[in-house]
Amino acid sequence: MSDTDALTVAKVFEEYRRFGAPSLIRHDRDPRFMSEVFQAFAELIQARSNSTLSYRPQPNGKQEQSVKTVMQSVKVYVGNSLQQEWDEIAERLVFAINKSHDMTRKETPFYLIALEMAREYQAVEKARRARIHNENLSHKEQPRYQKYER
């Protein structure tokens, strides 16, 4: 975790609640990971704690490559100073990353979590817009006043 404020820790616990405890926690030799508290936590959740060697970034290569890929993708959008729809951009970027093939696990991250292949973003977005359109139509068809009957 890059920051350890209460909100960040709460988000980590939410991920733990949704997906369960990892069997292995690989980390660098940051004092927070080497502390007795963290080691007790790893033991409590029955996970092995495995630290990388000091001054040897190769074991973190896959994570570093993932960060590099995300940063390159974000820079494409940052270049457009008129870009205002960051929520949509972030959603599309996460979707693209989650449906990209993972060479280590031989599956996409989306498949590993949902156990099904992700539908294309355009199809999902088209279905969402159609649903909103249909909801708007159904609201327009409802009479706004009651007919007067004698």
C-alpha positions in Angstrom: 0.0 0.0 0.0 1.4 3.3 -0.9 -0.5 5.0 1.8 -1.9 3.7 5.1 -4.6 6.1 6.1 -7.9 4.7 7.4 -9.7 4.9 4.0 -7.0 3.0 2.2 -6.9 0.3 4.9 -10.7 0.1 4.8 -10.6 -0.5 1.0 -8.0 -3.3 1.5 -10.3 -4.9 4.0 -13.2 -4.6 1.5 -11.1 -6.5 -1.1 -10.3 -9.1 1.5 -14.0 -9.5 2.3 -14.9 -9.9 -1.4 -12.1 -12.2 -2.6 -10.7 -13.8 0.5 -7.2 -14.0 1.9 -4.2 -14.5 -0.3 -2.1 -17.6 0.3 1.2 -15.7 -0.4 2.0 -12.0 0.2 5.1 -11.0 -1.7 6.6 -7.6 -0.7 9.8 -5.6 -0.6 11.7 -5.1 2.6 9.7 -2.0 3.7 9.7 -1.9 7.5 5.9 -1.9 7.6 6.0 -5.4 5.9 8.8 -6.6 8.1 7.2 -5.6 11.4 5.9 -8.1 13.9 2.4 -6.7 13.4 2.4 -7.5 9.7 4.0 -10.9 10.3 1.3 -11.7 12.9 -1.4 -10.6 10.4 0.0 -12.9 7.8 0.0 -15.8 10.3 -3.5 -15.0 11.3 -4.8 -15.2 7.7 -2.6 -18.3 7.1 -0.6 -16.6 4.3 3.1 -16.9 3.7 5.0 -13.7 3.8 7.8 -13.6 1.2 10.1 -10.6 1.0 12.3 -9.8 -2.0 16.0 -9.3 -1.7 17.2 -5.8 -1.0 18.3 -3.7 -4.0 17.1 -6.4 -6.4 14.0 -5.2 -8.3 13.8 -8.2 -10.6 11.4 -10.2 -8.5 8.9 -7.3 -8.7 9.4 -7.1 -12.5 5.8 -8.2 -13.4 4.3 -5.7 -11.0 6.6 -3.0 -12.4 5.6 -3.9 -15.9 1.9 -3.7 -15.0 2.4 -0.2 -13.5 4.3 0.9 -16.6 1.5 -0.3 -18.8 -1.2 1.5 -16.8 0.9 4.7 -16.8 1.4 4.6 -20.5 -2.3 4.1 -21.0 -3.2 7.0 -18.7 -0.7 9.3 -20.5 -2.6 8.9 -23.7 -5.6 10.6 -22.1 -3.6 13.1 -20.1 -2.2 14.5 -23.3 -5.7 15.8 -24.2 -6.1 18.8 -21.9 -9.8 19.1 -22.8 -10.6 15.7 -21.4 -13.2 16.0 -18.7 -14.8 12.6 -18.5 -12.3 10.9 -16.2 -14.8 8.5 -14.7 -15.6 7.1 -18.1 -11.9 7.0 -19.0 -11.0 5.2 -15.8 -13.8 2.7 -16.3 -12.7 1.9 -19.9 -9.0 1.6 -18.9 -9.8 -0.8 -16.0 -12.0 -2.8 -18.4 -9.3 -3.0 -21.0 -6.7 -4.1 -18.4 -9.1 -6.7 -16.9 -9.8 -8.3 -20.3 -6.1 -8.4 -21.4 -4.5 -11.8 -21.4 -2.2 -12.6 -18.5 0.8 -14.6 -19.7 1.5 -16.1 -16.2 -2.0 -17.3 -15.4 -3.0 -17.9 -19.1 -6.4 -16.2 -18.6 -7.7 -12.7 -18.3 -8.1 -11.1 -14.8 -11.8 -10.8 -15.6 -12.2 -14.5 -16.3 -10.3 -15.4 -13.1 -12.7 -13.5 -11.0 -16.0 -13.9 -12.8 -15.3 -17.3 -14.4 -16.7 -16.0 -17.7 -15.3 -14.0 -20.6 -15.9 -10.3 -20.6 -18.3 -8.9 -23.2 -16.8 -6.1 -25.3 -17.1 -2.7 -23.7 -19.0 -1.3 -26.7 -21.7 -4.0 -26.3 -22.0 -3.3 -22.6 -22.2 0.4 -23.1 -24.7 0.0 -25.9 -26.9 -2.2 -23.7 -26.6 0.4 -20.8 -27.6 3.3 -23.1 -30.6 1.2 -24.6 -31.8 0.5 -21.0 -31.6 4.2 -20.1 -33.4 5.1 -23.4 -36.2 2.6 -22.7 -36.6 3.9 -19.1 -36.9 7.4 -20.4 -39.5 6.3 -23.0 -41.6 4.6 -20.4 -41.6 7.7 -18.2 -42.8 9.8 -21.2 -45.7 7.4 -22.0 -47.2 7.7 -18.5 -50.0 10.4 -18.4 -49.1 13.4 -16.5 -52.7 14.2 -15.4 -55.7 12.1 -14.7 -58.7 12.3 -17.0 -61.8 13.8 -15.6 -64.8 11.4 -15.7 -68.4 12.1 -14.7 
